[in-house]
Amino acid sequence: MLFRQLGVAEANIITVYVLGVLVTSVVTRHRIYSLISSIVSVLVFNFFFTNPQFTLRAYDQGYPVTFLIMFLAALLTSSLAVKLKEHAKQSVKAA
């Protein structure tokens, strides 16, 4: 709600949600949390920032594509973070 009051653009809000997914994937141990976080971020964005607000409906024709791209970007970045974390663990074991 603070984003709306400050007049932050939707693209910047999406970036904040993708950042949240990325942080979740770095902090947690399993990939399932990254998947769940990606799905939840899309649903929360839809609920709070699309018209009509406070529903899971989106009337604009472009939103399904936005949701798909947002989900894929969040899932991809979180998967890369998990792989990077696993690679760092393997490097520590090898050292």
Biopython code that builds the backbone (N, CA, C, O; Angstrom):
import numpy as np
from Bio.PDB.StructureBuilder import StructureBuilder

atoms = [
    (1, "MET", "N", (0.833, -1.186, 0.000)),
    (1, "MET", "CA", (0.000, 0.000, 0.000)),
    (1, "MET", "C", (0.880, 1.253, 0.000)),
    (1, "MET", "O", (0.515, 2.288, -0.559)),
    (2, "LEU", "N", (2.027, 1.136, 0.629)),
    (2, "LEU", "CA", (2.963, 2.261, 0.635)),
    (2, "LEU", "C", (3.430, 2.582, -0.787)),
    (2, "LEU", "O", (3.589, 3.749, -1.143)),
    (3, "PHE", "N", (3.647, 1.540, -1.596)),
    (3, "PHE", "CA", (4.057, 1.758, -2.986)),
    (3, "PHE", "C", (3.024, 2.576, -3.747)),
    (3, "PHE", "O", (3.380, 3.483, -4.499)),
    (4, "ARG", "N", (1.745, 2.263, -3.556)),
    (4, "ARG", "CA", (0.661, 2.999, -4.222)),
    (4, "ARG", "C", (0.659, 4.459, -3.797)),
    (4, "ARG", "O", (0.508, 5.351, -4.632)),
    (5, "GLN", "N", (0.825, 4.706, -2.499)),
    (5, "GLN", "CA", (0.801, 6.075, -2.001)),
    (5, "GLN", "C", (1.994, 6.883, -2.479)),
    (5, "GLN", "O", (1.888, 8.090, -2.695)),
    (6, "LEU", "N", (3.129, 6.219, -2.645)),
    (6, "LEU", "CA", (4.322, 6.910, -3.129)),
    (6, "LEU", "C", (4.348, 7.070, -4.642)),
    (6, "LEU", "O", (5.194, 7.783, -5.182)),
    (7, "GLY", "N", (3.417, 6.403, -5.326)),
    (7, "GLY", "CA", (3.350, 6.513, -6.782)),
    (7, "GLY", "C", (4.408, 5.694, -7.499)),
    (7, "GLY", "O", (4.834, 6.059, -8.594)),
    (8, "VAL", "N", (4.833, 4.606, -6.903)),
    (8, "VAL", "CA", (5.847, 3.740, -7.509)),
    (8, "VAL", "C", (5.216, 2.996, -8.685)),
    (8, "VAL", "O", (4.103, 2.481, -8.574)),
    (9, "ALA", "N", (5.928, 2.942, -9.806)),
    (9, "ALA", "CA", (5.431, 2.281, -11.011)),
    (9, "ALA", "C", (5.328, 0.769, -10.796)),
    (9, "ALA", "O", (6.056, 0.190, -9.990)),
    (10, "GLU", "N", (4.408, 0.145, -11.534)),
    (10, "GLU", "CA", (4.201, -1.299, -11.401)),
    (10, "GLU", "C", (5.456, -2.092, -11.735)),
    (10, "GLU", "O", (5.722, -3.119, -11.110)),
    (11, "ALA", "N", (6.229, -1.631, -12.712)),
    (11, "ALA", "CA", (7.465, -2.345, -13.069)),
    (11, "ALA", "C", (8.430, -2.388, -11.898)),
    (11, "ALA", "O", (9.103, -3.398, -11.692)),
    (12, "ASN", "N", (8.509, -1.324, -11.137)),
    (12, "ASN", "CA", (9.389, -1.305, -9.968)),
    (12, "ASN", "C", (8.851, -2.195, -8.856)),
    (12, "ASN", "O", (9.621, -2.818, -8.125)),
    (13, "ILE", "N", (7.542, -2.253, -8.730)),
    (13, "ILE", "CA", (6.935, -3.130, -7.724)),
    (13, "ILE", "C", (7.217, -4.589, -8.074)),
    (13, "ILE", "O", (7.518, -5.392, -7.191)),
    (14, "ILE", "N", (7.121, -4.929, -9.342)),
    (14, "ILE", "CA", (7.430, -6.292, -9.785)),
    (14, "ILE", "C", (8.879, -6.634, -9.444)),
    (14, "ILE", "O", (9.170, -7.747, -9.004)),
    (15, "THR", "N", (9.770, -5.694, -9.642)),
    (15, "THR", "CA", (11.179, -5.917, -9.322)),
    (15, "THR", "C", (11.367, -6.195, -7.829)),
    (15, "THR", "O", (12.177, -7.042, -7.452)),
    (16, "VAL", "N", (10.629, -5.493, -6.991)),
    (16, "VAL", "CA", (10.710, -5.727, -5.545)),
    (16, "VAL", "C", (10.229, -7.138, -5.218)),
    (16, "VAL", "O", (10.827, -7.815, -4.382)),
    (17, "TYR", "N", (9.154, -7.590, -5.870)),
    (17, "TYR", "CA", (8.655, -8.941, -5.613)),
    (17, "TYR", "C", (9.657, -9.993, -6.091)),
    (17, "TYR", "O", (9.851, -11.002, -5.413)),
    (18, "VAL", "N", (10.294, -9.781, -7.239)),
    (18, "VAL", "CA", (11.305, -10.725, -7.722)),
    (18, "VAL", "C", (12.498, -10.742, -6.767)),
    (18, "VAL", "O", (13.083, -11.796, -6.519)),
    (19, "LEU", "N", (12.854, -9.586, -6.236)),
    (19, "LEU", "CA", (13.923, -9.528, -5.236)),
    (19, "LEU", "C", (13.551, -10.329, -3.997)),
    (19, "LEU", "O", (14.396, -11.020, -3.429)),
    (20, "GLY", "N", (12.301, -10.244, -3.577)),
    (20, "GLY", "CA", (11.836, -11.032, -2.434)),
    (20, "GLY", "C", (11.953, -12.520, -2.679)),
    (20, "GLY", "O", (12.339, -13.274, -1.786)),
    (21, "VAL", "N", (11.619, -12.950, -3.897)),
    (21, "VAL", "CA", (11.752, -14.363, -4.257)),
    (21, "VAL", "C", (13.226, -14.767, -4.236)),
    (21, "VAL", "O", (13.568, -15.853, -3.768)),
    (22, "LEU", "N", (14.079, -13.911, -4.731)),
    (22, "LEU", "CA", (15.506, -14.192, -4.752)),
    (22, "LEU", "C", (16.059, -14.322, -3.333)),
    (22, "LEU", "O", (16.824, -15.244, -3.051)),
    (23, "VAL", "N", (15.687, -13.429, -2.459)),
    (23, "VAL", "CA", (16.141, -13.497, -1.063)),
    (23, "VAL", "C", (15.621, -14.770, -0.402)),
    (23, "VAL", "O", (16.348, -15.426, 0.343)),
    (24, "THR", "N", (14.364, -15.121, -0.673)),
    (24, "THR", "CA", (13.795, -16.353, -0.120)),
    (24, "THR", "C", (14.588, -17.566, -0.576)),
    (24, "THR", "O", (14.849, -18.470, 0.218)),
    (25, "SER", "N", (14.972, -17.595, -1.843)),
    (25, "SER", "CA", (15.706, -18.752, -2.356)),
    (25, "SER", "C", (17.120, -18.834, -1.790)),
    (25, "SER", "O", (17.670, -19.927, -1.655)),
    (26, "VAL", "N", (17.703, -17.704, -1.463)),
    (26, "VAL", "CA", (19.041, -17.717, -0.870)),
    (26, "VAL", "C", (18.983, -18.152, 0.592)),
    (26, "VAL", "O", (19.880, -18.846, 1.071)),
    (27, "VAL", "N", (17.943, -17.752, 1.290)),
    (27, "VAL", "CA", (17.833, -18.026, 2.718)),
    (27, "VAL", "C", (17.354, -19.458, 2.993)),
    (27, "VAL", "O", (17.772, -20.063, 3.981)),
    (28, "THR", "N", (16.498, -20.000, 2.151)),
    (28, "THR", "CA", (15.933, -21.324, 2.403)),
    (28, "THR", "C", (16.806, -22.413, 1.784)),
    (28, "THR", "O", (17.727, -22.135, 1.016)),
    (29, "ARG", "N", (16.491, -23.667, 2.140)),
    (29, "ARG", "CA", (17.322, -24.787, 1.692)),
    (29, "ARG", "C", (16.783, -25.530, 0.482)),
    (29, "ARG", "O", (17.566, -26.083, -0.290)),
    (30, "HIS", "N", (15.492, -25.562, 0.296)),
    (30, "HIS", "CA", (14.910, -26.400, -0.746)),
    (30, "HIS", "C", (14.349, -25.578, -1.889)),
    (30, "HIS", "O", (13.931, -24.435, -1.706)),
    (31, "ARG", "N", (14.346, -26.174, -3.069)),
    (31, "ARG", "CA", (13.833, -25.501, -4.266)),
    (31, "ARG", "C", (12.324, -25.274, -4.217)),
    (31, "ARG", "O", (11.819, -24.364, -4.875)),
    (32, "ILE", "N", (11.609, -26.070, -3.465)),
    (32, "ILE", "CA", (10.161, -25.937, -3.404)),
    (32, "ILE", "C", (9.778, -24.566, -2.852)),
    (32, "ILE", "O", (8.757, -24.004, -3.250)),
    (33, "TYR", "N", (10.582, -24.024, -1.945)),
    (33, "TYR", "CA", (10.294, -22.697, -1.399)),
    (33, "TYR", "C", (10.430, -21.621, -2.479)),
    (33, "TYR", "O", (9.701, -20.629, -2.466)),
    (34, "SER", "N", (11.352, -21.816, -3.400)),
    (34, "SER", "CA", (11.490, -20.876, -4.513)),
    (34, "SER", "C", (10.259, -20.917, -5.405)),
    (34, "SER", "O", (9.761, -19.876, -5.835)),
    (35, "LEU", "N", (9.776, -22.108, -5.679)),
    (35, "LEU", "CA", (8.576, -22.251, -6.505)),
    (35, "LEU", "C", (7.367, -21.629, -5.811)),
    (35, "LEU", "O", (6.616, -20.872, -6.425)),
    (36, "ILE", "N", (7.185, -21.944, -4.548)),
    (36, "ILE", "CA", (6.059, -21.392, -3.791)),
    (36, "ILE", "C", (6.162, -19.867, -3.716)),
    (36, "ILE", "O", (5.164, -19.167, -3.886)),
    (37, "SER", "N", (7.346, -19.365, -3.467)),
    (37, "SER", "CA", (7.553, -17.925, -3.383)),
    (37, "SER", "C", (7.249, -17.243, -4.719)),
    (37, "SER", "O", (6.687, -16.148, -4.737)),
    (38, "SER", "N", (7.610, -17.869, -5.822)),
    (38, "SER", "CA", (7.316, -17.308, -7.147)),
    (38, "SER", "C", (5.816, -17.221, -7.380)),
    (38, "SER", "O", (5.312, -16.204, -7.856)),
    (39, "ILE", "N", (5.106, -18.287, -7.046)),
    (39, "ILE", "CA", (3.654, -18.308, -7.229)),
    (39, "ILE", "C", (2.981, -17.271, -6.328)),
    (39, "ILE", "O", (2.098, -16.533, -6.766)),
    (40, "VAL", "N", (3.405, -17.227, -5.081)),
    (40, "VAL", "CA", (2.800, -16.290, -4.131)),
    (40, "VAL", "C", (3.065, -14.844, -4.553)),
    (40, "VAL", "O", (2.192, -13.990, -4.403)),
    (41, "SER", "N", (4.245, -14.564, -5.073)),
    (41, "SER", "CA", (4.549, -13.187, -5.480)),
    (41, "SER", "C", (3.630, -12.733, -6.615)),
    (41, "SER", "O", (3.179, -11.587, -6.627)),
    (42, "VAL", "N", (3.353, -13.618, -7.560)),
    (42, "VAL", "CA", (2.434, -13.269, -8.655)),
    (42, "VAL", "C", (1.028, -13.047, -8.115)),
    (42, "VAL", "O", (0.360, -12.085, -8.496)),
    (43, "LEU", "N", (0.576, -13.927, -7.235)),
    (43, "LEU", "CA", (-0.771, -13.795, -6.687)),
    (43, "LEU", "C", (-0.915, -12.532, -5.830)),
    (43, "LEU", "O", (-1.934, -11.845, -5.905)),
    (44, "VAL", "N", (0.089, -12.231, -5.028)),
    (44, "VAL", "CA", (0.035, -11.038, -4.180)),
    (44, "VAL", "C", (0.054, -9.774, -5.041)),
    (44, "VAL", "O", (-0.684, -8.827, -4.768)),
    (45, "PHE", "N", (0.895, -9.758, -6.079)),
    (45, "PHE", "CA", (0.909, -8.608, -6.994)),
    (45, "PHE", "C", (-0.456, -8.438, -7.637)),
    (45, "PHE", "O", (-0.978, -7.326, -7.712)),
    (46, "ASN", "N", (-1.032, -9.533, -8.098)),
    (46, "ASN", "CA", (-2.359, -9.484, -8.720)),
    (46, "ASN", "C", (-3.394, -8.958, -7.719)),
    (46, "ASN", "O", (-4.228, -8.125, -8.074)),
    (47, "PHE", "N", (-3.347, -9.427, -6.508)),
    (47, "PHE", "CA", (-4.343, -9.055, -5.502)),
    (47, "PHE", "C", (-4.271, -7.574, -5.134)),
    (47, "PHE", "O", (-5.302, -6.912, -5.014)),
    (48, "PHE", "N", (-3.055, -7.052, -4.955)),
    (48, "PHE", "CA", (-2.906, -5.693, -4.456)),
    (48, "PHE", "C", (-2.763, -4.616, -5.527)),
    (48, "PHE", "O", (-3.129, -3.466, -5.283)),
    (49, "PHE", "N", (-2.241, -4.955, -6.704)),
    (49, "PHE", "CA", (-1.860, -3.899, -7.634)),
    (49, "PHE", "C", (-2.564, -3.913, -8.986)),
    (49, "PHE", "O", (-2.300, -3.031, -9.804)),
    (50, "THR", "N", (-3.431, -4.854, -9.254)),
    (50, "THR", "CA", (-4.150, -4.843, -10.529)),
    (50, "THR", "C", (-5.610, -4.476, -10.293)),
    (50, "THR", "O", (-6.165, -4.715, -9.221)),
    (51, "ASN", "N", (-6.211, -3.896, -11.313)),
    (51, "ASN", "CA", (-7.630, -3.534, -11.210)),
    (51, "ASN", "C", (-8.482, -4.704, -11.621)),
    (51, "ASN", "O", (-8.203, -5.314, -12.653)),
    (52, "PRO", "N", (-9.495, -5.047, -10.877)),
    (52, "PRO", "CA", (-9.940, -4.473, -9.606)),
    (52, "PRO", "C", (-9.055, -4.953, -8.465)),
    (52, "PRO", "O", (-8.664, -6.119, -8.404)),
    (53, "GLN", "N", (-8.751, -4.031, -7.569)),
    (53, "GLN", "CA", (-7.897, -4.357, -6.427)),
    (53, "GLN", "C", (-8.614, -5.284, -5.458)),
    (53, "GLN", "O", (-9.843, -5.322, -5.392)),
    (54, "PHE", "N", (-7.822, -6.019, -4.720)),
    (54, "PHE", "CA", (-8.276, -6.936, -3.668)),
    (54, "PHE", "C", (-9.117, -8.086, -4.211)),
    (54, "PHE", "O", (-9.977, -8.627, -3.516)),
    (55, "THR", "N", (-8.856, -8.449, -5.456)),
    (55, "THR", "CA", (-9.410, -9.662, -6.054)),
    (55, "THR", "C", (-8.290, -10.314, -6.850)),
    (55, "THR", "O", (-7.242, -9.710, -7.077)),
    (56, "LEU", "N", (-8.519, -11.535, -7.264)),
    (56, "LEU", "CA", (-7.527, -12.213, -8.110)),
    (56, "LEU", "C", (-7.900, -12.112, -9.585)),
    (56, "LEU", "O", (-7.383, -12.865, -10.410)),
    (57, "ARG", "N", (-8.785, -11.198, -9.916)),
    (57, "ARG", "CA", (-9.146, -10.938, -11.314)),
    (57, "ARG", "C", (-8.253, -9.836, -11.861)),
    (57, "ARG", "O", (-7.795, -8.963, -11.124)),
    (58, "ALA", "N", (-8.019, -9.892, -13.144)),
    (58, "ALA", "CA", (-7.272, -8.834, -13.822)),
    (58, "ALA", "C", (-7.977, -8.551, -15.141)),
    (58, "ALA", "O", (-8.077, -9.423, -16.004)),
    (59, "TYR", "N", (-8.460, -7.331, -15.287)),
    (59, "TYR", "CA", (-9.254, -6.996, -16.466)),
    (59, "TYR", "C", (-8.414, -6.603, -17.673)),
    (59, "TYR", "O", (-8.863, -6.767, -18.807)),
    (60, "ASP", "N", (-7.227, -6.096, -17.461)),
    (60, "ASP", "CA", (-6.381, -5.687, -18.570)),
    (60, "ASP", "C", (-5.883, -6.928, -19.316)),
    (60, "ASP", "O", (-5.466, -7.906, -18.695)),
    (61, "GLN", "N", (-5.930, -6.882, -20.625)),
    (61, "GLN", "CA", (-5.535, -8.039, -21.438)),
    (61, "GLN", "C", (-4.054, -8.358, -21.339)),
    (61, "GLN", "O", (-3.656, -9.497, -21.586)),
    (62, "GLY", "N", (-3.229, -7.384, -20.983)),
    (62, "GLY", "CA", (-1.797, -7.607, -20.908)),
    (62, "GLY", "C", (-1.327, -8.271, -19.626)),
    (62, "GLY", "O", (-0.191, -8.740, -19.553)),
    (63, "TYR", "N", (-2.180, -8.317, -18.619)),
    (63, "TYR", "CA", (-1.743, -8.855, -17.331)),
    (63, "TYR", "C", (-1.402, -10.341, -17.346)),
    (63, "TYR", "O", (-0.444, -10.722, -16.673)),
    (64, "PRO", "N", (-2.107, -11.200, -18.055)),
    (64, "PRO", "CA", (-1.665, -12.610, -18.061)),
    (64, "PRO", "C", (-0.225, -12.784, -18.539)),
    (64, "PRO", "O", (0.514, -13.611, -18.007)),
    (65, "VAL", "N", (0.166, -12.007, -19.537)),
    (65, "VAL", "CA", (1.553, -12.075, -20.013)),
    (65, "VAL", "C", (2.495, -11.530, -18.939)),
    (65, "VAL", "O", (3.568, -12.087, -18.705)),
    (66, "THR", "N", (2.088, -10.444, -18.294)),
    (66, "THR", "CA", (2.899, -9.878, -17.207)),
    (66, "THR", "C", (3.077, -10.887, -16.089)),
    (66, "THR", "O", (4.180, -11.052, -15.567)),
    (67, "PHE", "N", (1.998, -11.561, -15.719)),
    (67, "PHE", "CA", (2.074, -12.555, -14.649)),
    (67, "PHE", "C", (2.983, -13.714, -15.039)),
    (67, "PHE", "O", (3.768, -14.193, -14.221)),
    (68, "LEU", "N", (2.879, -14.161, -16.275)),
    (68, "LEU", "CA", (3.717, -15.267, -16.744)),
    (68, "LEU", "C", (5.194, -14.871, -16.733)),
    (68, "LEU", "O", (6.041, -15.626, -16.257)),
    (69, "ILE", "N", (5.492, -13.700, -17.253)),
    (69, "ILE", "CA", (6.887, -13.243, -17.277)),
    (69, "ILE", "C", (7.407, -13.026, -15.864)),
    (69, "ILE", "O", (8.550, -13.370, -15.560)),
    (70, "MET", "N", (6.577, -12.461, -15.003)),
    (70, "MET", "CA", (6.975, -12.258, -13.607)),
    (70, "MET", "C", (7.263, -13.588, -12.936)),
    (70, "MET", "O", (8.269, -13.726, -12.240)),
    (71, "PHE", "N", (6.391, -14.572, -13.136)),
    (71, "PHE", "CA", (6.591, -15.896, -12.544)),
    (71, "PHE", "C", (7.870, -16.537, -13.070)),
    (71, "PHE", "O", (8.668, -17.059, -12.291)),
    (72, "LEU", "N", (8.071, -16.502, -14.383)),
    (72, "LEU", "CA", (9.259, -17.132, -14.969)),
    (72, "LEU", "C", (10.546, -16.437, -14.523)),
    (72, "LEU", "O", (11.543, -17.101, -14.240)),
    (73, "ALA", "N", (10.528, -15.108, -14.459)),
    (73, "ALA", "CA", (11.719, -14.380, -14.011)),
    (73, "ALA", "C", (12.033, -14.708, -12.554)),
    (73, "ALA", "O", (13.190, -14.922, -12.196)),
    (74, "ALA", "N", (11.007, -14.745, -11.726)),
    (74, "ALA", "CA", (11.217, -15.075, -10.314)),
    (74, "ALA", "C", (11.718, -16.502, -10.157)),
    (74, "ALA", "O", (12.633, -16.761, -9.375)),
    (75, "LEU", "N", (11.123, -17.423, -10.895)),
    (75, "LEU", "CA", (11.521, -18.825, -10.813)),
    (75, "LEU", "C", (12.947, -19.023, -11.333)),
    (75, "LEU", "O", (13.726, -19.763, -10.733)),
    (76, "LEU", "N", (13.286, -18.378, -12.423)),
    (76, "LEU", "CA", (14.622, -18.508, -12.993)),
    (76, "LEU", "C", (15.683, -17.940, -12.060)),
    (76, "LEU", "O", (16.699, -18.588, -11.810)),
    (77, "THR", "N", (15.456, -16.739, -11.545)),
    (77, "THR", "CA", (16.460, -16.153, -10.651)),
    (77, "THR", "C", (16.591, -16.947, -9.357)),
    (77, "THR", "O", (17.691, -17.097, -8.825)),
    (78, "SER", "N", (15.483, -17.448, -8.857)),
    (78, "SER", "CA", (15.573, -18.233, -7.625)),
    (78, "SER", "C", (16.272, -19.557, -7.874)),
    (78, "SER", "O", (17.033, -20.016, -7.023)),
    (79, "SER", "N", (16.034, -20.185, -9.019)),
    (79, "SER", "CA", (16.723, -21.431, -9.350)),
    (79, "SER", "C", (18.224, -21.207, -9.488)),
    (79, "SER", "O", (19.027, -22.030, -9.046)),
    (80, "LEU", "N", (18.591, -20.099, -10.098)),
    (80, "LEU", "CA", (20.011, -19.780, -10.223)),
    (80, "LEU", "C", (20.646, -19.519, -8.858)),
    (80, "LEU", "O", (21.789, -19.906, -8.620)),
    (81, "ALA", "N", (19.919, -18.874, -7.977)),
    (81, "ALA", "CA", (20.444, -18.622, -6.630)),
    (81, "ALA", "C", (20.646, -19.930, -5.870)),
    (81, "ALA", "O", (21.642, -20.097, -5.166)),
    (82, "VAL", "N", (19.701, -20.854, -6.014)),
    (82, "VAL", "CA", (19.819, -22.154, -5.347)),
    (82, "VAL", "C", (21.024, -22.918, -5.904)),
    (82, "VAL", "O", (21.788, -23.512, -5.144)),
    (83, "LYS", "N", (21.192, -22.903, -7.226)),
    (83, "LYS", "CA", (22.340, -23.587, -7.832)),
    (83, "LYS", "C", (23.655, -22.964, -7.383)),
    (83, "LYS", "O", (24.626, -23.671, -7.113)),
    (84, "LEU", "N", (23.681, -21.650, -7.306)),
    (84, "LEU", "CA", (24.887, -20.965, -6.860)),
    (84, "LEU", "C", (25.222, -21.332, -5.421)),
    (84, "LEU", "O", (26.386, -21.532, -5.073)),
    (85, "LYS", "N", (24.197, -21.417, -4.598)),
    (85, "LYS", "CA", (24.402, -21.800, -3.199)),
    (85, "LYS", "C", (24.923, -23.239, -3.110)),
    (85, "LYS", "O", (25.831, -23.520, -2.328)),
    (86, "GLU", "N", (24.354, -24.144, -3.904)),
    (86, "GLU", "CA", (24.820, -25.534, -3.914)),
    (86, "GLU", "C", (26.260, -25.624, -4.408)),
    (86, "GLU", "O", (27.055, -26.392, -3.868)),
    (87, "HIS", "N", (26.596, -24.842, -5.431)),
    (87, "HIS", "CA", (27.963, -24.839, -5.964)),
    (87, "HIS", "C", (28.935, -24.307, -4.907)),
    (87, "HIS", "O", (30.045, -24.825, -4.785)),
    (88, "ALA", "N", (28.548, -23.300, -4.156)),
    (88, "ALA", "CA", (29.411, -22.769, -3.107)),
    (88, "ALA", "C", (29.649, -23.817, -2.022)),
    (88, "ALA", "O", (30.761, -23.929, -1.507)),
    (89, "LYS", "N", (28.614, -24.587, -1.670)),
    (89, "LYS", "CA", (28.772, -25.652, -0.671)),
    (89, "LYS", "C", (29.739, -26.719, -1.167)),
    (89, "LYS", "O", (30.582, -27.202, -0.411)),
    (90, "GLN", "N", (29.613, -27.086, -2.450)),
    (90, "GLN", "CA", (30.505, -28.088, -3.018)),
    (90, "GLN", "C", (31.941, -27.586, -3.064)),
    (90, "GLN", "O", (32.875, -28.360, -2.856)),
    (91, "SER", "N", (32.124, -26.309, -3.331)),
    (91, "SER", "CA", (33.467, -25.720, -3.362)),
    (91, "SER", "C", (34.096, -25.752, -1.976)),
    (91, "SER", "O", (35.291, -26.011, -1.829)),
    (92, "VAL", "N", (33.276, -25.484, -0.959)),
    (92, "VAL", "CA", (33.795, -25.522, 0.412)),
    (92, "VAL", "C", (34.209, -26.947, 0.775)),
    (92, "VAL", "O", (35.247, -27.151, 1.404)),
    (93, "LYS", "N", (33.394, -27.937, 0.378)),
    (93, "LYS", "CA", (33.732, -29.335, 0.669)),
    (93, "LYS", "C", (35.003, -29.756, -0.049)),
    (93, "LYS", "O", (35.834, -30.469, 0.514)),
    (94, "ALA", "N", (35.155, -29.311, -1.299)),
    (94, "ALA", "CA", (36.341, -29.657, -2.085)),
    (94, "ALA", "C", (37.601, -29.009, -1.522)),
    (94, "ALA", "O", (38.688, -29.583, -1.586)),
    (95, "ALA", "N", (37.446, -27.834, -0.982)),
    (95, "ALA", "CA", (38.595, -27.117, -0.416)),
    (95, "ALA", "C", (39.005, -27.775, 0.878)),
    (95, "ALA", "O", (39.955, -27.330, 1.522)),
]
sb = StructureBuilder()
sb.init_structure("model")
sb.init_model(0)
sb.init_chain("A")
sb.init_seg("    ")
for serial, (resi, resn, name, xyz) in enumerate(atoms, 1):
    if name == "N":
        sb.init_residue(resn, " ", resi, " ")
    sb.init_atom(name, np.array(xyz, "f"), 0.0, 1.0, " ", f" {name:<3s}", serial, name[0])
structure = sb.get_structure()
